[in-house]
Amino acid sequence: MRRKGQLLSIDALLSLVIVVMVVGVVMNTNDMIKAEITNLLDWYDRANIANNMLDVLTKNPGYPEDWEENVSGVKMIGLRHEGYSYALDHEKILALNRSKENLTEIFDQLARGKDFMFEFYVSKFNVSVKGRFPRVYLDNVTFANPRGNPPGVNFQISGGQGNTVFAVSYVEIVRTGHQYVNESICSLKDGNNINLQDGDRVKFILVQDVILSAKRGQGPEGPYIEPSPLTIPAGALVDIYITGPEVSNFTINFGGGECPYEFNFGGKGNVVVTVFAADNTFPNLTSTYNRSRNFYDLGESLYKIAFINKTFVEDEATIKASMQRSPWIEPVERTFVFLRPVYNLSAGPSDEEPLVYGFMKYKVMDGEVVRIKVNSSSYGNLTLISQLGTEIRGFFVYGNQSDLNATLVWYEYENETRTQKLKSYKGFNGTITVPFKELFGSTDTQNKILLLWLYSLEGWSRDEVEIEFIPEIRYMLEPKFDDAIIKLLVWDDR
């Protein structure tokens, strides 16, 4: 039998237990919520560092706005282009990496004492030249032989006299539209000779150095016709075109050699010989465009900037070890468009960064030229690569101020066959001038992409070489925008 008041005591006790349980749950939940809120705030703080850093870098041009021209005076770095609010400035991207050691304090403030690494992936062209540009020794030079003298053109090996026998690795005769190559030329023999005919064309590739000379006799004007005597090196291709009223007296002679690869030129006659001689080599020119996403997928960044404990670090192992010691890593990445330099004819050699890059708004004039001037007596050379649309050409300049020469090479499809094309140029007072139409392949430039690279420079310093368009084409170019990906990793290695 319960006593009076016992039920109330039990109810109160149960209520107290429930209250204690509820209070305990609430307190435990509160601790959990506080921990979650703390973690959330920590995450937000970490994530904010990465996002804020990218915001600061990519949403303003920096201060002063042209800080890339004088990094020592920069107050705040920014990568936005001053003239295009939606695009980054490629020059500032390059300056950021080039001068990062001068920006240590700014980077430390941006990262709020944390460690970080930027990776820049940038769309770009790459050009390459594989093989040697040909030198042209004789560019269809015509030698006329006065009547009664020995053949107008002599080919002799070093130390030989007259038309000595020389060796070739290839020989071709074109006669009245028929082509005879190597052994087949022997079918044209008459005894030891092939009697040449008016309009014959003879091509051969030399196995040894040969001296070409054209004589006019021993008169007051001297014994040789310029530019002979001239040494044509082994491996060169020689192309001879023969005309004249007494051509049949000018022969290919195998008396001291063996058909078809050893012969000399002989006979007498009133002939006219036109000679082309150049290296039998041709470079392979390529230009490829890769987007930033391609480089990103391959992990091939334009460059990386890693900042650990207030020091810039390049060693990959050190960077990975620092990340592994951190309890957290926050990544963020964004895609942008950026503006490349449109026109910088004083830039140095590169297979990536062009001197000129943009869309042509107009068609250039037919008289447009590109002029290369060399202020040096030293021997040197340079290579220019031009591109208009998909047309790629290579221009090779070699020599010195008093003897400057150049060759232009490109490829065309003829009857579905890729055919090599070659033109030569001779300088005057250290200056070479090439028509725009020849260097780029056309003057029809409107709405086409135009690029010009100084691919290589040897023997001359950059300030000894001047490159210019005449008249200036800067006003005809619109900027070319490319895409870029910036990836930022932030961590805390303490």
DRENFI-270097 format. One record per residue (C-alpha): x, y, z. Coordinates in pm, whole numbers, padded with zeros to 5 digits, m for minus. Last residue first. Layout:
REM residues N
<pt px="X" py="Y" pz="Z"/>
...
***
This chain:
REM residues 494
<pt px="05344" py="02459" pz="m03989"/>
<pt px="05261" py="02361" pz="m04346"/>
<pt px="04925" py="02522" pz="m04416"/>
<pt px="04769" py="02465" pz="m04757"/>
<pt px="04652" py="02659" pz="m05066"/>
<pt px="04642" py="02517" pz="m05422"/>
<pt px="04566" py="02754" pz="m05712"/>
<pt px="04491" py="02656" pz="m06073"/>
<pt px="04482" py="02919" pz="m06345"/>
<pt px="04348" py="02807" pz="m06683"/>
<pt px="04407" py="03013" pz="m06996"/>
<pt px="04219" py="03086" pz="m07316"/>
<pt px="04336" py="03289" pz="m07613"/>
<pt px="04241" py="03632" pz="m07743"/>
<pt px="04392" py="03780" pz="m08060"/>
<pt px="04405" py="04158" pz="m08076"/>
<pt px="04311" py="04340" pz="m08396"/>
<pt px="04587" py="04433" pz="m08638"/>
<pt px="04568" py="04690" pz="m08918"/>
<pt px="04704" py="04979" pz="m08708"/>
<pt px="05026" py="04784" pz="m08646"/>
<pt px="05087" py="04739" pz="m09020"/>
<pt px="05368" py="04998" pz="m09061"/>
<pt px="05457" py="05078" pz="m09422"/>
<pt px="05710" py="04922" pz="m09441"/>
<pt px="05719" py="04647" pz="m09180"/>
<pt px="06025" py="04640" pz="m08955"/>
<pt px="06298" py="04414" pz="m08819"/>
<pt px="06623" py="04557" pz="m08681"/>
<pt px="06913" py="04334" pz="m08580"/>
<pt px="07219" py="04456" pz="m08390"/>
<pt px="07015" py="04499" pz="m08070"/>
<pt px="06946" py="04127" pz="m08069"/>
<pt px="07312" py="04033" pz="m08065"/>
<pt px="07446" py="03866" pz="m08376"/>
<pt px="07623" py="03531" pz="m08412"/>
<pt px="07305" py="03327" pz="m08388"/>
<pt px="06937" py="03425" pz="m08377"/>
<pt px="06647" py="03179" pz="m08392"/>
<pt px="06270" py="03168" pz="m08434"/>
<pt px="06199" py="03539" pz="m08468"/>
<pt px="05832" py="03461" pz="m08508"/>
<pt px="05569" py="03630" pz="m08726"/>
<pt px="05199" py="03560" pz="m08695"/>
<pt px="04889" py="03668" pz="m08888"/>
<pt px="04535" py="03539" pz="m08837"/>
<pt px="04307" py="03615" pz="m09128"/>
<pt px="04013" py="03854" pz="m09137"/>
<pt px="04166" py="04050" pz="m09428"/>
<pt px="04511" py="03927" pz="m09529"/>
<pt px="04490" py="03896" pz="m09906"/>
<pt px="04848" py="04016" pz="m09954"/>
<pt px="04961" py="03657" pz="m10005"/>
<pt px="05229" py="03398" pz="m09929"/>
<pt px="05353" py="03549" pz="m09603"/>
<pt px="05715" py="03622" pz="m09698"/>
<pt px="05645" py="03650" pz="m10071"/>
<pt px="05344" py="03878" pz="m10045"/>
<pt px="05516" py="04087" pz="m09780"/>
<pt px="05796" py="04161" pz="m10026"/>
<pt px="06144" py="04086" pz="m09886"/>
<pt px="06406" py="04350" pz="m09813"/>
<pt px="06751" py="04255" pz="m09684"/>
<pt px="06980" py="04524" pz="m09542"/>
<pt px="07347" py="04502" pz="m09446"/>
<pt px="07462" py="04753" pz="m09707"/>
<pt px="07271" py="04568" pz="m09982"/>
<pt px="07130" py="04224" pz="m09931"/>
<pt px="07082" py="03940" pz="m10175"/>
<pt px="06767" py="03733" pz="m10183"/>
<pt px="06695" py="03370" pz="m10271"/>
<pt px="06370" py="03188" pz="m10342"/>
<pt px="06282" py="02826" pz="m10275"/>
<pt px="05975" py="02606" pz="m10308"/>
<pt px="05943" py="02241" pz="m10206"/>
<pt px="05650" py="02046" pz="m10348"/>
<pt px="05386" py="01851" pz="m10156"/>
<pt px="05217" py="01638" pz="m10424"/>
<pt px="04842" py="01653" pz="m10485"/>
<pt px="04904" py="01768" pz="m10845"/>
<pt px="05103" py="02058" pz="m10699"/>
<pt px="05071" py="02121" pz="m10329"/>
<pt px="05294" py="02401" pz="m10209"/>
<pt px="05576" py="02408" pz="m09956"/>
<pt px="05785" py="02698" pz="m09826"/>
<pt px="06139" py="02832" pz="m09826"/>
<pt px="06283" py="03183" pz="m09835"/>
<pt px="06660" py="03222" pz="m09860"/>
<pt px="06869" py="03516" pz="m09747"/>
<pt px="07196" py="03692" pz="m09814"/>
<pt px="07402" py="03964" pz="m09645"/>
<pt px="07757" py="04041" pz="m09754"/>
<pt px="07878" py="04376" pz="m09618"/>
<pt px="07677" py="04375" pz="m09295"/>
<pt px="07735" py="04007" pz="m09230"/>
<pt px="07616" py="03673" pz="m09363"/>
<pt px="07290" py="03485" pz="m09314"/>
<pt px="06914" py="03545" pz="m09331"/>
<pt px="06675" py="03247" pz="m09333"/>
<pt px="06304" py="03302" pz="m09404"/>
<pt px="06062" py="03018" pz="m09332"/>
<pt px="05704" py="02995" pz="m09456"/>
<pt px="05374" py="02869" pz="m09312"/>
<pt px="05031" py="02909" pz="m09477"/>
<pt px="04749" py="02812" pz="m09236"/>
<pt px="04604" py="03161" pz="m09194"/>
<pt px="04909" py="03376" pz="m09258"/>
<pt px="05215" py="03234" pz="m09084"/>
<pt px="05574" py="03355" pz="m09091"/>
<pt px="05884" py="03196" pz="m08941"/>
<pt px="06196" py="03413" pz="m08927"/>
<pt px="06540" py="03257" pz="m08891"/>
<pt px="06859" py="03444" pz="m08808"/>
<pt px="07222" py="03425" pz="m08908"/>
<pt px="07562" py="03554" pz="m08809"/>
<pt px="07904" py="03655" pz="m08939"/>
<pt px="08045" py="03957" pz="m08765"/>
<pt px="08046" py="04298" pz="m08938"/>
<pt px="07729" py="04392" pz="m08753"/>
<pt px="07442" py="04636" pz="m08796"/>
<pt px="07197" py="04395" pz="m08960"/>
<pt px="06877" py="04530" pz="m09120"/>
<pt px="06573" py="04319" pz="m09193"/>
<pt px="06297" py="04484" pz="m09397"/>
<pt px="05946" py="04347" pz="m09448"/>
<pt px="05762" py="04485" pz="m09750"/>
<pt px="05414" py="04613" pz="m09844"/>
<pt px="05391" py="04720" pz="m10210"/>
<pt px="05077" py="04516" pz="m10282"/>
<pt px="04897" py="04698" pz="m10003"/>
<pt px="04773" py="04499" pz="m09706"/>
<pt px="04416" py="04369" pz="m09690"/>
<pt px="04233" py="04487" pz="m09383"/>
<pt px="04137" py="04391" pz="m09028"/>
<pt px="04425" py="04150" pz="m08985"/>
<pt px="04377" py="03930" pz="m08682"/>
<pt px="04661" py="03914" pz="m08434"/>
<pt px="05013" py="03806" pz="m08348"/>
<pt px="05343" py="03977" pz="m08431"/>
<pt px="05680" py="03915" pz="m08267"/>
<pt px="05569" py="03565" pz="m08171"/>
<pt px="05618" py="03393" pz="m07833"/>
<pt px="05645" py="03017" pz="m07877"/>
<pt px="05959" py="02920" pz="m08074"/>
<pt px="06141" py="03220" pz="m07933"/>
<pt px="06404" py="03476" pz="m08036"/>
<pt px="06400" py="03814" pz="m07863"/>
<pt px="06139" py="04087" pz="m07886"/>
<pt px="06212" py="04411" pz="m08076"/>
<pt px="05929" py="04372" pz="m08327"/>
<pt px="05666" py="04368" pz="m08053"/>
<pt px="05314" py="04382" pz="m08193"/>
<pt px="05002" py="04215" pz="m08060"/>
<pt px="05119" py="04114" pz="m07715"/>
<pt px="04883" py="03836" pz="m07605"/>
<pt px="04545" py="03902" pz="m07453"/>
<pt px="04398" py="03658" pz="m07204"/>
<pt px="04077" py="03463" pz="m07169"/>
<pt px="04002" py="03302" pz="m06838"/>
<pt px="03929" py="02962" pz="m06685"/>
<pt px="03926" py="02918" pz="m06311"/>
<pt px="04075" py="02678" pz="m06058"/>
<pt px="04051" py="02625" pz="m05683"/>
<pt px="04223" py="02374" pz="m05456"/>
<pt px="04221" py="02374" pz="m05073"/>
<pt px="04468" py="02146" pz="m04900"/>
<pt px="04425" py="02033" pz="m04536"/>
<pt px="04613" py="01872" pz="m04249"/>
<pt px="04944" py="01995" pz="m04400"/>
<pt px="05249" py="01770" pz="m04378"/>
<pt px="05167" py="01606" pz="m04713"/>
<pt px="05157" py="01944" pz="m04886"/>
<pt px="05507" py="02029" pz="m04761"/>
<pt px="05642" py="01695" pz="m04881"/>
<pt px="05492" py="01753" pz="m05225"/>
<pt px="05657" py="02097" pz="m05256"/>
<pt px="05996" py="01968" pz="m05140"/>
<pt px="05982" py="01680" pz="m05390"/>
<pt px="05893" py="01917" pz="m05675"/>
<pt px="06191" py="02149" pz="m05614"/>
<pt px="06097" py="02500" pz="m05727"/>
<pt px="06040" py="02679" pz="m05396"/>
<pt px="05969" py="03046" pz="m05336"/>
<pt px="06009" py="03132" pz="m04967"/>
<pt px="05760" py="03275" pz="m04716"/>
<pt px="05710" py="02940" pz="m04545"/>
<pt px="05629" py="02777" pz="m04879"/>
<pt px="05548" py="02971" pz="m05198"/>
<pt px="05520" py="02764" pz="m05518"/>
<pt px="05489" py="02942" pz="m05854"/>
<pt px="05443" py="02709" pz="m06146"/>
<pt px="05503" py="02770" pz="m06518"/>
<pt px="05347" py="02726" pz="m06860"/>
<pt px="05188" py="02417" pz="m06711"/>
<pt px="05221" py="02069" pz="m06856"/>
<pt px="04994" py="01845" pz="m06646"/>
<pt px="04883" py="01658" pz="m06958"/>
<pt px="04514" py="01736" pz="m06899"/>
<pt px="04606" py="02097" pz="m06822"/>
<pt px="04818" py="02129" pz="m07139"/>
<pt px="04526" py="02012" pz="m07352"/>
<pt px="04289" py="02237" pz="m07156"/>
<pt px="04509" py="02539" pz="m07233"/>
<pt px="04461" py="02491" pz="m07606"/>
<pt px="04737" py="02376" pz="m07838"/>
<pt px="04817" py="02541" pz="m08171"/>
<pt px="05077" py="02380" pz="m08397"/>
<pt px="05318" py="02529" pz="m08650"/>
<pt px="05556" py="02311" pz="m08849"/>
<pt px="05841" py="02377" pz="m09092"/>
<pt px="06051" py="02090" pz="m09228"/>
<pt px="06381" py="02225" pz="m09351"/>
<pt px="06515" py="02166" pz="m09702"/>
<pt px="06856" py="02044" pz="m09811"/>
<pt px="07018" py="02017" pz="m10153"/>
<pt px="07230" py="02323" pz="m10093"/>
<pt px="07206" py="02561" pz="m10386"/>
<pt px="07335" py="02606" pz="m10741"/>
<pt px="07151" py="02759" pz="m11038"/>
<pt px="07347" py="02805" pz="m11358"/>
<pt px="07256" py="02961" pz="m11693"/>
<pt px="07492" py="02865" pz="m11976"/>
<pt px="07507" py="03050" pz="m12306"/>
<pt px="07703" py="02878" pz="m12579"/>
<pt px="07936" py="02978" pz="m12865"/>
<pt px="08131" py="02661" pz="m12888"/>
<pt px="08409" py="02444" pz="m12763"/>
<pt px="08410" py="02099" pz="m12611"/>
<pt px="08405" py="01966" pz="m12255"/>
<pt px="08204" py="01926" pz="m11937"/>
<pt px="08319" py="01660" pz="m11695"/>
<pt px="08198" py="01318" pz="m11590"/>
<pt px="08153" py="01066" pz="m11309"/>
<pt px="07807" py="00942" pz="m11198"/>
<pt px="07638" py="00823" pz="m11521"/>
<pt px="07849" py="00698" pz="m11687"/>
<pt px="08208" py="00641" pz="m11577"/>
<pt px="08496" py="00885" pz="m11566"/>
<pt px="08787" py="01017" pz="m11769"/>
<pt px="08623" py="00975" pz="m12106"/>
<pt px="08273" py="01036" pz="m11966"/>
<pt px="08223" py="01374" pz="m12134"/>
<pt px="07912" py="01591" pz="m12111"/>
<pt px="07930" py="01809" pz="m12418"/>
<pt px="07929" py="02162" pz="m12559"/>
<pt px="07989" py="02151" pz="m12936"/>
<pt px="07618" py="02078" pz="m12990"/>
<pt px="07540" py="02412" pz="m12825"/>
<pt px="07679" py="02614" pz="m13115"/>
<pt px="07396" py="02866" pz="m13169"/>
<pt px="07323" py="02904" pz="m12800"/>
<pt px="07128" py="02757" pz="m12509"/>
<pt px="07207" py="02554" pz="m12198"/>
<pt px="07022" py="02544" pz="m11865"/>
<pt px="07220" py="02412" pz="m11569"/>
<pt px="07085" py="02306" pz="m11227"/>
<pt px="07336" py="02228" pz="m10952"/>
<pt px="07221" py="02073" pz="m10624"/>
<pt px="07472" py="02100" pz="m10342"/>
<pt px="07582" py="01796" pz="m10140"/>
<pt px="07950" py="01878" pz="m10173"/>
<pt px="08022" py="02248" pz="m10173"/>
<pt px="08012" py="02493" pz="m10465"/>
<pt px="08331" py="02698" pz="m10472"/>
<pt px="08308" py="03009" pz="m10689"/>
<pt px="08544" py="03147" pz="m10950"/>
<pt px="08316" py="03303" pz="m11054"/>
<pt px="08077" py="03577" pz="m10945"/>
<pt px="08173" py="03728" pz="m11183"/>
<pt px="08307" py="03641" pz="m11527"/>
<pt px="08674" py="03554" pz="m11503"/>
<pt px="08995" py="03634" pz="m11695"/>
<pt px="09019" py="04008" pz="m11636"/>
<pt px="08854" py="04310" pz="m11799"/>
<pt px="09178" py="04404" pz="m11974"/>
<pt px="09162" py="04083" pz="m12183"/>
<pt px="09284" py="03738" pz="m12081"/>
<pt px="08977" py="03543" pz="m12186"/>
<pt px="08612" py="03555" pz="m12081"/>
<pt px="08628" py="03267" pz="m11840"/>
<pt px="08354" py="03115" pz="m11625"/>
<pt px="08467" py="02927" pz="m11318"/>
<pt px="08294" py="02675" pz="m11093"/>
<pt px="08503" py="02512" pz="m10824"/>
<pt px="08373" py="02176" pz="m10704"/>
<pt px="08344" py="02034" pz="m10354"/>
<pt px="08265" py="01664" pz="m10363"/>
<pt px="07961" py="01438" pz="m10406"/>
<pt px="07771" py="01698" pz="m10607"/>
<pt px="07401" py="01665" pz="m10688"/>
<pt px="07316" py="01696" pz="m11059"/>
<pt px="07076" py="01871" pz="m11291"/>
<pt px="07116" py="01924" pz="m11667"/>
<pt px="06860" py="02114" pz="m11875"/>
<pt px="06880" py="02102" pz="m12252"/>
<pt px="06728" py="02396" pz="m12438"/>
<pt px="06967" py="02384" pz="m12736"/>
<pt px="07123" py="02041" pz="m12744"/>
<pt px="07406" py="01877" pz="m12551"/>
<pt px="07623" py="01612" pz="m12710"/>
<pt px="07648" py="01332" pz="m12457"/>
<pt px="07999" py="01208" pz="m12492"/>
<pt px="08210" py="00894" pz="m12458"/>
<pt px="08080" py="00743" pz="m12782"/>
<pt px="07752" py="00915" pz="m12854"/>
<pt px="07569" py="00882" pz="m12525"/>
<pt px="07197" py="00955" pz="m12487"/>
<pt px="07118" py="00604" pz="m12353"/>
<pt px="07362" py="00680" pz="m12070"/>
<pt px="07109" py="00930" pz="m11935"/>
<pt px="06897" py="00633" pz="m11822"/>
<pt px="07151" py="00538" pz="m11558"/>
<pt px="07079" py="00851" pz="m11351"/>
<pt px="06753" py="01015" pz="m11461"/>
<pt px="06640" py="01098" pz="m11814"/>
<pt px="06333" py="01323" pz="m11838"/>
<pt px="06158" py="01392" pz="m12167"/>
<pt px="06000" py="01731" pz="m12238"/>
<pt px="06229" py="01822" pz="m12523"/>
<pt px="06537" py="01724" pz="m12320"/>
<pt px="06556" py="01709" pz="m11939"/>
<pt px="06880" py="01554" pz="m11816"/>
<pt px="06915" py="01427" pz="m11460"/>
<pt px="07208" py="01332" pz="m11241"/>
<pt px="07232" py="01208" pz="m10884"/>
<pt px="07520" py="01114" pz="m10655"/>
<pt px="07779" py="01318" pz="m10846"/>
<pt px="08152" py="01282" pz="m10901"/>
<pt px="08393" py="01521" pz="m11070"/>
<pt px="08611" py="01495" pz="m11380"/>
<pt px="08823" py="01801" pz="m11444"/>
<pt px="08713" py="02080" pz="m11676"/>
<pt px="09023" py="02296" pz="m11664"/>
<pt px="09298" py="02225" pz="m11410"/>
<pt px="09248" py="02047" pz="m11080"/>
<pt px="09365" py="02160" pz="m10736"/>
<pt px="09011" py="02163" pz="m10596"/>
<pt px="08777" py="01978" pz="m10830"/>
<pt px="08688" py="02148" pz="m11154"/>
<pt px="08369" py="02267" pz="m11317"/>
<pt px="08429" py="02502" pz="m11609"/>
<pt px="08163" py="02723" pz="m11765"/>
<pt px="08205" py="02912" pz="m12089"/>
<pt px="08359" py="02617" pz="m12268"/>
<pt px="08705" py="02701" pz="m12404"/>
<pt px="08735" py="03019" pz="m12610"/>
<pt px="08668" py="03051" pz="m12982"/>
<pt px="08343" py="03240" pz="m12963"/>
<pt px="08275" py="03430" pz="m12640"/>
<pt px="08095" py="03221" pz="m12374"/>
<pt px="07793" py="03379" pz="m12209"/>
<pt px="07743" py="03306" pz="m11838"/>
<pt px="07392" py="03343" pz="m11694"/>
<pt px="07334" py="03335" pz="m11317"/>
<pt px="07020" py="03146" pz="m11220"/>
<pt px="07067" py="03211" pz="m10848"/>
<pt px="07419" py="03089" pz="m10784"/>
<pt px="07535" py="02992" pz="m10435"/>
<pt px="07196" py="02959" pz="m10265"/>
<pt px="07223" py="02842" pz="m09905"/>
<pt px="06960" py="02588" pz="m09805"/>
<pt px="06791" py="02597" pz="m09463"/>
<pt px="06891" py="02303" pz="m09248"/>
<pt px="06662" py="02045" pz="m09093"/>
<pt px="06381" py="02055" pz="m08842"/>
<pt px="06222" py="02393" pz="m08780"/>
<pt px="05959" py="02415" pz="m08509"/>
<pt px="05671" py="02641" pz="m08421"/>
<pt px="05455" py="02625" pz="m08111"/>
<pt px="05135" py="02824" pz="m08080"/>
<pt px="04976" py="02887" pz="m07744"/>
<pt px="04697" py="02821" pz="m07500"/>
<pt px="04809" py="02886" pz="m07142"/>
<pt px="04808" py="02668" pz="m06831"/>
<pt px="04931" py="02856" pz="m06521"/>
<pt px="04983" py="02665" pz="m06196"/>
<pt px="04992" py="02866" pz="m05873"/>
<pt px="05115" py="02708" pz="m05548"/>
<pt px="05033" py="02805" pz="m05193"/>
<pt px="05149" py="02819" pz="m04832"/>
<pt px="04958" py="03022" pz="m04572"/>
<pt px="05068" py="03347" pz="m04407"/>
<pt px="04761" py="03542" pz="m04507"/>
<pt px="04803" py="03421" pz="m04868"/>
<pt px="04762" py="03772" pz="m05012"/>
<pt px="04987" py="03922" pz="m04745"/>
<pt px="05261" py="03666" pz="m04814"/>
<pt px="05231" py="03727" pz="m05190"/>
<pt px="05275" py="04101" pz="m05144"/>
<pt px="05576" py="04052" pz="m04917"/>
<pt px="05747" py="03814" pz="m05163"/>
<pt px="05690" py="04023" pz="m05477"/>
<pt px="06049" py="04098" pz="m05578"/>
<pt px="06131" py="03726" pz="m05595"/>
<pt px="05831" py="03684" pz="m05828"/>
<pt px="05990" py="03894" pz="m06103"/>
<pt px="05984" py="03657" pz="m06401"/>
<pt px="05676" py="03467" pz="m06285"/>
<pt px="05456" py="03771" pz="m06236"/>
<pt px="05614" py="03941" pz="m06538"/>
<pt px="05500" py="03657" pz="m06766"/>
<pt px="05142" py="03677" pz="m06642"/>
<pt px="05162" py="04055" pz="m06668"/>
<pt px="05272" py="04032" pz="m07031"/>
<pt px="04982" py="03796" pz="m07105"/>
<pt px="04729" py="04050" pz="m06979"/>
<pt px="04405" py="03897" pz="m06857"/>
<pt px="04076" py="03962" pz="m07030"/>
<pt px="03726" py="04087" pz="m06942"/>
<pt px="03829" py="04443" pz="m06853"/>
<pt px="04008" py="04496" pz="m07184"/>
<pt px="04222" py="04812" pz="m07194"/>
<pt px="04410" py="04778" pz="m06865"/>
<pt px="04449" py="04401" pz="m06899"/>
<pt px="04377" py="04220" pz="m06577"/>
<pt px="04668" py="04041" pz="m06408"/>
<pt px="04692" py="04223" pz="m06078"/>
<pt px="04979" py="04290" pz="m05837"/>
<pt px="04949" py="04554" pz="m05567"/>
<pt px="05200" py="04825" pz="m05473"/>
<pt px="05445" py="04770" pz="m05761"/>
<pt px="05747" py="05001" pz="m05785"/>
<pt px="06020" py="04737" pz="m05820"/>
<pt px="05811" py="04560" pz="m06083"/>
<pt px="05866" py="04836" pz="m06338"/>
<pt px="05708" py="04749" pz="m06676"/>
<pt px="05481" py="04483" pz="m06524"/>
<pt px="05339" py="04751" pz="m06290"/>
<pt px="05150" py="04917" pz="m06576"/>
<pt px="04830" py="04955" pz="m06375"/>
<pt px="05012" py="05098" pz="m06075"/>
<pt px="04863" py="04925" pz="m05897"/>
<pt px="04721" py="04599" pz="m06022"/>
<pt px="04512" py="04529" pz="m06332"/>
<pt px="04209" py="04414" pz="m06131"/>
<pt px="03982" py="04112" pz="m06127"/>
<pt px="04241" py="03837" pz="m06184"/>
<pt px="04494" py="03876" pz="m05904"/>
<pt px="04265" py="04003" pz="m05628"/>
<pt px="03991" py="03754" pz="m05713"/>
<pt px="04240" py="03468" pz="m05738"/>
<pt px="04377" py="03547" pz="m05392"/>
<pt px="04026" py="03589" pz="m05254"/>
<pt px="03924" py="03250" pz="m05387"/>
<pt px="04224" py="03075" pz="m05235"/>
<pt px="04204" py="03258" pz="m04902"/>
<pt px="03826" py="03223" pz="m04890"/>
<pt px="03851" py="02847" pz="m04913"/>
<pt px="04069" py="02842" pz="m04603"/>
<pt px="03842" py="03080" pz="m04410"/>
<pt px="03533" py="02893" pz="m04524"/>
<pt px="03691" py="02567" pz="m04417"/>
<pt px="03785" py="02711" pz="m04075"/>
<pt px="03437" py="02860" pz="m04040"/>
<pt px="03281" py="02528" pz="m04128"/>
<pt px="03508" py="02345" pz="m03887"/>
<pt px="03418" py="02589" pz="m03610"/>
<pt px="03049" py="02560" pz="m03696"/>
<pt px="03078" py="02183" pz="m03690"/>
<pt px="03262" py="02194" pz="m03358"/>
<pt px="03000" py="02433" pz="m03212"/>
<pt px="02725" py="02212" pz="m03346"/>
<pt px="02886" py="01909" pz="m03187"/>
<pt px="02932" py="02091" pz="m02857"/>
<pt px="02570" py="02210" pz="m02875"/>
<pt px="02458" py="01858" pz="m02951"/>
<pt px="02637" py="01736" pz="m02640"/>
<pt px="02483" py="02015" pz="m02431"/>
<pt px="02140" py="01949" pz="m02576"/>
<pt px="02174" py="01575" pz="m02521"/>
<pt px="02286" py="01630" pz="m02164"/>
<pt px="02006" py="01878" pz="m02097"/>
<pt px="01756" py="01634" pz="m02242"/>
<pt px="01894" py="01351" pz="m02031"/>
<pt px="01890" py="01564" pz="m01715"/>
<pt px="01535" py="01672" pz="m01790"/>
<pt px="01430" py="01313" pz="m01846"/>
<pt px="01591" py="01207" pz="m01519"/>
<pt px="01422" py="01495" pz="m01339"/>
<pt px="01088" py="01402" pz="m01483"/>
<pt px="01136" py="01045" pz="m01368"/>
<pt px="01222" py="01166" pz="m01018"/>
<pt px="00926" py="01399" pz="m01011"/>
<pt px="00696" py="01121" pz="m01116"/>
<pt px="00840" py="00891" pz="m00845"/>
<pt px="00797" py="01162" pz="m00579"/>
<pt px="00436" py="01230" pz="m00687"/>
<pt px="00352" py="00866" pz="m00662"/>
<pt px="00490" py="00849" pz="m00302"/>
<pt px="00282" py="01148" pz="m00177"/>
<pt px="00043" py="00941" pz="00040"/>
<pt px="00187" py="00602" pz="00117"/>
<pt px="00146" py="00327" pz="m00118"/>
<pt px="00000" py="00000" pz="00000"/>
***
